[in-house]
Amino acid sequence: MVSAPDDAPSLTGAAPLIDVHAHFHTPLSGRADWSAYNASRLDAGHRMGVIAHVASVLGSWGHRSPTYFPSPHDLTAANQWMRDFAREDAEGRAQRVYAYVAVNPNHPEHALREIREGIAQGAVGIKLAASRKADDVLLDDIAAIAAEHDAPILHHVWQDRRREWPGQDASDAVELGRLASRHPRARFLLAHIGGGGDWAHTLHAVRDLTNISVDLSGSGIDRGMMDATIDAFGVHRVMWAADLTLCTGLTKAWAIDAIGLDDAAVADLRWRNAVRWFPRAAFAVSEPGAVA
């Protein structure tokens, strides 16, 4: 990817963006282009006005253990790489990277140890993918430690899962809602409302659980989806995000500007809600005159 000049205007306007659902690759991912992928993401983020990526690595991305059932060894290596990359990024770039701790609840002792060590080393949240249903009791200790450390949990969700999917133990909003109800002091970020499926089902399932917010990532950008999500959750419980590729996030950023919101609501969706939801991150927001 060819970098834009430093003085080129942002593709999404002057207000900053915080991506609360990002991913990077590592040398253990089995991809020869892992470093180029990471560089291209940061370059695209710069062109879009992203000031922070809150990111995770899911083990070896299926190279040495299954993506959604990563081994403890792969998770430990990935989480350490993610924290090292975040620290390295902090030294010389305008964009900051912040680390989630990714865990597999099927290995409960390892998961809790990873979370404690990760938070002690600067991680700002916890990432749960599709290793176990969200309402399983194995997630209770993870939710409890998240509340103890004021660290939000980003949880992978299929919107209205109508069947089981091979290679993962996927959850829908109903299952995440059961976990959130059991742990009202924990904060949850429901992943990719735009990830396909019946997003309207999700809105009805968890709209009244105020410890759940929604991220806008996913390739879907149905007409009315963003409006309905904001109507259901309120502007303070919805956050811009991109997931694996920033191109889909770009459409969401443009859509935020196209649905008739006032400037304060736009700022909430683009970055202010992330500042509120991730108190451990201490985002360096550079918008002139901005107040979190």
RODO-2510 file (C-alpha; in nm, 4 decimals, decimal comma):
residues 292
     n   res          X          Y          Z
     1     m     0,0000     0,0000     0,0000
     2     v     0,1258     0,3458    -0,0908
     3     s     0,1133     0,5876     0,1981
     4     a    -0,0683     0,9168     0,1603
     5     p     0,1270     1,2360     0,2302
     6     d     0,1233     1,3353     0,5962
     7     d    -0,0677     1,6530     0,5109
     8     a    -0,3350     1,4730     0,3056
     9     p    -0,6885     1,5318     0,4389
    10     s    -0,8466     1,2465     0,6339
    11     l    -1,0848     1,0278     0,4363
    12     t    -1,3422     1,0600     0,7152
    13     g    -1,3162     1,4250     0,8174
    14     a    -1,1344     1,6066     1,0942
    15     a    -1,2769     1,4320     1,4031
    16     p    -1,0671     1,1442     1,5404
    17     l    -1,1642     0,7772     1,5246
    18     i    -1,0925     0,5058     1,7804
    19     d    -1,1192     0,1484     1,6537
    20     v    -1,2378    -0,0655     1,9458
    21     h    -1,2232    -0,3918     1,7479
    22     a    -0,8938    -0,4349     1,5629
    23     h    -0,6659    -0,7266     1,4809
    24     f    -0,3032    -0,7720     1,3818
    25     h    -0,0929    -1,0659     1,2659
    26     t     0,2290    -1,2090     1,4090
    27     p     0,5210    -1,4198     1,2795
    28     l     0,3319    -1,7243     1,4149
    29     s     0,0272    -1,6613     1,1937
    30     g     0,1602    -1,8673     0,9043
    31     r     0,1483    -1,5674     0,6699
    32     a     0,4573    -1,4484     0,4912
    33     d     0,3002    -1,1028     0,4631
    34     w     0,2176    -1,0598     0,8333
    35     s     0,4368    -0,7525     0,8737
    36     a     0,3089    -0,5931     0,5526
    37     y    -0,0484    -0,6544     0,6676
    38     n     0,0163    -0,4726     0,9951
    39     a     0,1873    -0,1835     0,8189
    40     s    -0,0996    -0,1525     0,5720
    41     r    -0,3530    -0,1402     0,8537
    42     l    -0,1652     0,1387     1,0270
    43     d    -0,1273     0,3250     0,6982
    44     a    -0,4984     0,2930     0,6213
    45     g    -0,5777     0,4033     0,9746
    46     h    -0,3637     0,7126     0,9296
    47     r    -0,5469     0,7992     0,6076
    48     m    -0,8818     0,7591     0,7824
    49     g    -0,7987     0,9607     1,0938
    50     v    -0,7758     0,6661     1,3336
    51     i    -0,5850     0,7693     1,6445
    52     a    -0,6056     0,4364     1,8309
    53     h    -0,6552     0,0673     1,7555
    54     v    -0,7679    -0,1572     2,0445
    55     a    -0,6490    -0,4910     1,9127
    56     s    -0,6090    -0,8617     1,9731
    57     v    -0,4428    -1,1607     1,8105
    58     l    -0,6363    -1,4900     1,8155
    59     g    -0,3518    -1,7274     1,8903
    60     s    -0,1784    -1,8325     1,5690
    61     w    -0,4877    -1,7560     1,3558
    62     g    -0,5357    -2,1267     1,2925
    63     h    -0,1788    -2,2001     1,1862
    64     r    -0,0760    -2,4094     1,4870
    65     s    -0,4071    -2,4495     1,6735
    66     p    -0,7666    -2,3740     1,5677
    67     t    -0,8530    -2,0052     1,5424
    68     y    -1,1507    -2,0308     1,7778
    69     f    -0,9979    -2,2971     2,0017
    70     p    -0,6403    -2,1694     2,0354
    71     s    -0,3961    -2,3542     2,2561
    72     p    -0,2647    -2,1944     2,5759
    73     h     0,0824    -2,1808     2,4213
    74     d    -0,0414    -1,9960     2,1121
    75     l    -0,2448    -1,7522     2,3213
    76     t     0,0424    -1,6698     2,5543
    77     a     0,2716    -1,6017     2,2583
    78     a     0,0071    -1,3948     2,0776
    79     n    -0,0841    -1,1862     2,3819
    80     q     0,2785    -1,1116     2,4590
    81     w     0,3407    -1,0113     2,0970
    82     m     0,0323    -0,7875     2,1061
    83     r     0,1501    -0,6058     2,4179
    84     d     0,5018    -0,5691     2,2789
    85     f     0,3622    -0,4290     1,9542
    86     a     0,1477    -0,1823     2,1472
    87     r     0,4500    -0,0622     2,3434
    88     e     0,6619    -0,0383     2,0295
    89     d     0,3885     0,1567     1,8548
    90     a     0,3651     0,4021     2,1433
    91     e     0,7267     0,5062     2,0929
    92     g     0,7102     0,6598     1,7493
    93     r     0,3693     0,6898     1,5844
    94     a     0,0794     0,9303     1,6066
    95     q    -0,1553     0,6303     1,6100
    96     r    -0,1559     0,4331     1,9323
    97     v    -0,2200     0,0614     1,9634
    98     y    -0,3758    -0,0866     2,2780
    99     a    -0,3902    -0,4559     2,3629
   100     y    -0,6716    -0,6891     2,4532
   101     v    -0,5933    -1,0161     2,6300
   102     a    -0,7376    -1,2976     2,4166
   103     v    -0,8313    -1,6096     2,6121
   104     n    -0,9912    -1,9500     2,5599
   105     p    -1,2290    -2,0252     2,8496
   106     n    -1,1921    -2,3986     2,7883
   107     h    -0,8575    -2,3568     2,9701
   108     p    -0,9870    -2,1648     3,2734
   109     e    -0,6720    -2,1523     3,4863
   110     h    -0,4644    -2,0373     3,1905
   111     a    -0,7282    -1,7791     3,0946
   112     l    -0,7318    -1,6179     3,4391
   113     r    -0,3532    -1,6177     3,4565
   114     e    -0,3300    -1,4551     3,1133
   115     i    -0,5780    -1,1856     3,2124
   116     r    -0,3951    -1,1001     3,5357
   117     e    -0,0559    -1,0898     3,3667
   118     g    -0,1869    -0,9036     3,0639
   119     i    -0,3554    -0,6307     3,2638
   120     a    -0,0478    -0,5952     3,4832
   121     q     0,1524    -0,5376     3,1641
   122     g    -0,0817    -0,2770     3,0180
   123     a    -0,3670    -0,4601     2,8431
   124     v    -0,6894    -0,2551     2,8504
   125     g    -0,9554    -0,5221     2,7881
   126     i    -1,0340    -0,8891     2,7321
   127     k    -1,1188    -1,0587     2,4025
   128     l    -1,3480    -1,3629     2,3881
   129     a    -1,4076    -1,5157     2,0478
   130     a    -1,6090    -1,8335     1,9841
   131     s    -1,4432    -2,0886     2,2102
   132     r    -1,7425    -2,1367     2,4409
   133     k    -2,1016    -2,0127     2,4470
   134     a    -2,1240    -1,6745     2,6191
   135     d    -2,3693    -1,7975     2,8817
   136     d    -2,1549    -2,0939     2,9877
   137     v    -2,0519    -2,0959     3,3537
   138     l    -1,6864    -2,1180     3,2448
   139     l    -1,7100    -1,7488     3,1580
   140     d    -1,8232    -1,6408     3,5052
   141     d    -1,4737    -1,6135     3,6536
   142     i    -1,3574    -1,4226     3,3457
   143     a    -1,6433    -1,1745     3,3794
   144     a    -1,5716    -1,1370     3,7502
   145     i    -1,2037    -1,0581     3,6983
   146     a    -1,2959    -0,8155     3,4190
   147     a    -1,5206    -0,6246     3,6606
   148     e    -1,2517    -0,6337     3,9277
   149     h    -0,9983    -0,4704     3,6931
   150     d    -1,2413    -0,2377     3,5135
   151     a    -1,1529    -0,4027     3,1826
   152     p    -1,4269    -0,4377     2,9173
   153     i    -1,4863    -0,7696     2,7421
   154     l    -1,5172    -0,7680     2,3631
   155     h    -1,7240    -1,0763     2,2747
   156     h    -1,7609    -1,2278     1,9283
   157     v    -2,1327    -1,2583     1,8441
   158     w    -2,3272    -1,3996     1,5508
   159     q    -2,6413    -1,1913     1,5082
   160     d    -2,9302    -1,4370     1,5642
   161     r    -2,7378    -1,7609     1,5137
   162     r    -2,9760    -1,9958     1,3310
   163     r    -2,7481    -2,2998     1,3274
   164     e    -2,4190    -2,4163     1,4678
   165     w    -2,1066    -2,3355     1,2670
   166     p    -1,8122    -2,5719     1,2239
   167     g    -1,4897    -2,4831     1,3987
   168     q    -1,6440    -2,2535     1,6574
   169     d    -1,8802    -2,2444     1,9522
   170     a    -2,0581    -1,9272     1,8458
   171     s    -2,2812    -1,7105     2,0628
   172     d    -2,5719    -1,4809     1,9881
   173     a    -2,6958    -1,1774     2,1771
   174     v    -2,9341    -1,3773     2,3934
   175     e    -2,6451    -1,5819     2,5328
   176     l    -2,4266    -1,2763     2,5888
   177     g    -2,7204    -1,1114     2,7623
   178     r    -2,7423    -1,3982     3,0111
   179     l    -2,3759    -1,3505     3,1021
   180     a    -2,4162    -0,9736     3,1316
   181     s    -2,7205    -1,0196     3,3551
   182     r    -2,5192    -1,2391     3,5906
   183     h    -2,2362    -0,9827     3,6017
   184     p    -2,3879    -0,6330     3,6094
   185     r    -2,0570    -0,4764     3,7182
   186     a    -1,8755    -0,6066     3,4104
   187     r    -1,8891    -0,4182     3,0782
   188     f    -1,9356    -0,6029     2,7499
   189     l    -1,8862    -0,4932     2,3917
   190     l    -2,1031    -0,6943     2,1538
   191     a    -1,9025    -0,7456     1,8364
   192     h    -1,9895    -0,6594     1,4772
   193     i    -2,3555    -0,5651     1,4682
   194     g    -2,2855    -0,5347     1,0946
   195     g    -2,1430    -0,8839     1,0702
   196     g    -2,4395    -1,0374     0,8933
   197     g    -2,7530    -1,2103     1,0117
   198     d    -3,0557    -1,0675     1,1858
   199     w    -2,9126    -0,7628     1,3599
   200     a    -3,2640    -0,6527     1,4593
   201     h    -3,2863    -0,9662     1,6737
   202     t    -2,9774    -0,8482     1,8619
   203     l    -3,1258    -0,5058     1,9282
   204     h    -3,4330    -0,6530     2,0944
   205     a    -3,2331    -0,9141     2,2867
   206     v    -3,0018    -0,6838     2,4826
   207     r    -3,1253    -0,3255     2,4477
   208     d    -3,2223    -0,3080     2,8168
   209     l    -2,8879    -0,4397     2,9484
   210     t    -2,6950    -0,1192     3,0028
   211     n    -2,3631    -0,2974     3,0647
   212     i    -2,3625    -0,4070     2,6990
   213     s    -2,2552    -0,1737     2,4208
   214     v    -2,2372    -0,2533     2,0499
   215     d    -1,9566    -0,2121     1,7971
   216     l    -2,0416    -0,1236     1,4375
   217     s    -1,7871    -0,3480     1,2671
   218     g    -1,8671    -0,6070     1,0031
   219     s    -1,9113    -0,5945     0,6278
   220     g    -2,2871    -0,5276     0,6468
   221     i    -2,4180    -0,1744     0,6134
   222     d    -2,7917    -0,2351     0,5698
   223     r    -3,0041     0,0731     0,5170
   224     g    -3,1467     0,1653     0,8557
   225     m    -2,9172    -0,0630     1,0559
   226     m    -2,7167     0,2145     1,2155
   227     d    -3,0234     0,4293     1,2797
   228     a    -3,2046     0,1374     1,4457
   229     t    -2,9003     0,0487     1,6562
   230     i    -2,8701     0,4038     1,7870
   231     d    -3,2450     0,4194     1,8534
   232     a    -3,2280     0,0927     2,0502
   233     f    -2,9128     0,1504     2,2534
   234     g    -2,8811     0,5262     2,2623
   235     v    -2,5906     0,7156     2,1192
   236     h    -2,3660     0,6441     2,4216
   237     r    -2,3714     0,2634     2,3801
   238     v    -2,2596     0,2394     2,0164
   239     m    -1,8970     0,2562     1,8987
   240     w    -1,7288     0,2732     1,5624
   241     a    -1,5065    -0,0268     1,4853
   242     a    -1,3582    -0,2085     1,1871
   243     d    -1,2596    -0,5672     1,2853
   244     l    -1,0257    -0,7401     1,0364
   245     t    -1,0292    -0,4852     0,7540
   246     l    -1,0533    -0,1092     0,7674
   247     c    -1,2310    -0,0835     0,4314
   248     t    -1,5605    -0,1911     0,5888
   249     g    -1,4995     0,0482     0,8763
   250     l    -1,4628     0,3299     0,6257
   251     t    -1,8204     0,2776     0,5071
   252     k    -1,9433     0,2965     0,8670
   253     a    -1,7531     0,6204     0,9250
   254     w    -1,9112     0,7735     0,6157
   255     a    -2,2525     0,6466     0,7241
   256     i    -2,2162     0,8133     1,0647
   257     d    -2,1955     1,1454     0,8825
   258     a    -2,4910     1,0670     0,6553
   259     i    -2,7710     0,9815     0,8998
   260     g    -2,8418     1,3264     1,0381
   261     l    -2,6679     1,3198     1,3776
   262     d    -2,5496     1,6356     1,5490
   263     d    -2,1782     1,6975     1,6079
   264     a    -2,1861     1,5734     1,9680
   265     a    -2,3442     1,2411     1,8693
   266     v    -2,0941     1,1963     1,5862
   267     a    -1,8087     1,2513     1,8325
   268     d    -1,9647     0,9987     2,0713
   269     l    -1,9749     0,7285     1,8048
   270     r    -1,6306     0,8052     1,6621
   271     w    -1,4299     0,8307     1,9843
   272     r    -1,5950     0,9619     2,3020
   273     n    -1,7758     0,6383     2,3873
   274     a    -1,4500     0,4470     2,3581
   275     v    -1,2865     0,6880     2,6007
   276     r    -1,5667     0,6238     2,8480
   277     w    -1,5791     0,2457     2,7975
   278     f    -1,2026     0,1823     2,8246
   279     p    -1,0843     0,3759     3,1328
   280     r    -0,7560     0,1831     3,1435
   281     a    -0,6581     0,2976     2,7927
   282     a    -0,5995     0,6706     2,8579
   283     f    -0,6503     0,7530     2,4901
   284     a    -0,4641     1,0587     2,3723
   285     v    -0,7482     1,2379     2,1930
   286     s    -0,6111     1,5171     1,9795
   287     e    -0,9293     1,6929     1,8637
   288     p    -0,8887     2,0633     1,9448
   289     g    -1,0971     2,1554     2,2435
   290     a    -1,2272     1,8023     2,2890
   291     v    -1,3515     1,6977     2,6301
   292     a    -1,4068     1,3252     2,6972
***
